[in-house]
Amino acid sequence: MCCIFMILVFLGPRVGILFWWAAEPGRFDKVFDTFIWPCLGWVFVPWTTLMYVGVGINGIDGFEWVWMGLALLCDLAMYSGGAYKREEVPGYSSYASRYGS
């Protein structure tokens, strides 16, 4: 079950970006000036890129910054989500087990 969840988390927004680009390539042309920014966003911050395409067509102002912040938090959570299970990794010793706290 965990593997399916991880596949959806890592591929979900990326597949969404590809489907949206295939359905509406003109929207990506209006939001991004070059091809490099959506490609970098697809690799590193897919939730933020997806949200930027959704709310950034006329520029971002007002409450749209909240949506962008939530998308960025989703990206950060996606990359740091397994940090709480470090004790389960073989060979990894936590601070508490090293120093007896």
C-alpha positions as CSV (number, residue, x, y, z in Angstrom):
1,M,0.0,0.0,0.0
2,C,2.8,2.4,0.8
3,C,4.4,1.9,-2.6
4,I,1.2,2.7,-4.4
5,F,0.9,5.9,-2.3
6,M,4.4,6.9,-3.1
7,I,3.9,6.3,-6.8
8,L,0.8,8.5,-6.8
9,V,2.5,11.2,-4.8
10,F,5.5,11.4,-7.1
11,L,3.8,10.7,-10.4
12,G,0.4,12.3,-9.7
13,P,1.2,16.0,-10.3
14,R,3.7,15.2,-13.1
15,V,1.1,13.2,-15.0
16,G,-1.4,15.9,-14.3
17,I,0.9,18.5,-15.9
18,L,1.4,16.3,-19.0
19,F,-2.3,15.7,-19.4
20,W,-3.1,19.4,-19.0
21,W,-0.4,20.4,-21.4
22,A,-1.8,17.9,-24.0
23,A,-5.3,19.2,-23.5
24,E,-4.5,23.0,-23.4
25,P,-1.0,23.8,-24.7
26,G,-2.0,27.4,-25.3
27,R,-2.4,27.9,-21.5
28,F,1.2,26.9,-20.9
29,D,2.3,29.3,-23.6
30,K,0.4,32.2,-21.9
31,V,1.7,31.4,-18.5
32,F,5.4,30.6,-19.3
33,D,7.6,32.6,-21.7
34,T,10.1,29.8,-22.3
35,F,10.1,26.0,-22.2
36,I,12.7,25.7,-19.5
37,W,10.5,26.8,-16.6
38,P,7.8,24.3,-17.0
39,C,10.4,21.6,-17.5
40,L,12.2,22.5,-14.3
41,G,8.9,22.8,-12.5
42,W,7.9,19.4,-13.7
43,V,11.1,17.9,-12.3
44,F,11.5,19.8,-9.0
45,V,8.2,21.4,-7.9
46,P,5.4,19.8,-9.8
47,W,2.5,20.8,-7.4
48,T,3.7,24.4,-7.6
49,T,3.9,24.3,-11.3
50,L,0.5,22.8,-11.6
51,M,-1.0,25.5,-9.4
52,Y,0.9,28.3,-11.2
53,V,-0.7,27.1,-14.5
54,G,-4.0,27.1,-12.8
55,V,-3.9,30.6,-11.2
56,G,-1.2,32.4,-13.0
57,I,-2.8,33.1,-16.4
58,N,-3.5,36.8,-15.5
59,G,-0.7,37.1,-13.0
60,I,-0.8,36.3,-9.3
61,D,-2.2,38.7,-6.8
62,G,-4.3,38.6,-3.7
63,F,-5.6,35.3,-2.4
64,E,-3.8,33.4,-5.3
65,W,-0.6,33.7,-3.2
66,V,-2.2,31.4,-0.6
67,W,-2.8,28.7,-3.2
68,M,0.8,29.0,-4.4
69,G,2.0,28.7,-0.8
70,L,-0.1,25.6,-0.3
71,A,1.3,24.1,-3.5
72,L,4.8,24.8,-2.4
73,L,4.1,23.2,1.0
74,C,2.8,20.1,-0.8
75,D,6.1,20.0,-2.8
76,L,8.2,20.3,0.4
77,A,6.1,17.7,2.2
78,M,6.5,15.3,-0.8
79,Y,10.3,15.5,-0.5
80,S,10.5,15.4,3.3
81,G,7.6,13.0,4.1
82,G,9.8,10.0,5.0
83,A,12.0,11.8,7.5
84,Y,10.0,10.6,10.5
85,K,10.8,6.9,9.7
86,R,14.6,7.2,9.7
87,E,14.9,4.8,12.6
88,E,13.6,2.0,10.4
89,V,16.4,2.4,7.8
90,P,19.1,-0.2,8.4
91,G,22.4,1.4,9.4
92,Y,20.9,4.7,10.3
93,S,21.3,5.7,13.9
94,S,19.3,8.7,15.2
95,Y,20.5,11.3,17.6
96,A,18.5,9.7,20.5
97,S,20.0,6.3,20.0
98,R,23.6,7.7,19.7
99,Y,23.5,9.9,22.7
100,G,21.0,8.1,24.9
101,S,18.4,10.9,25.1
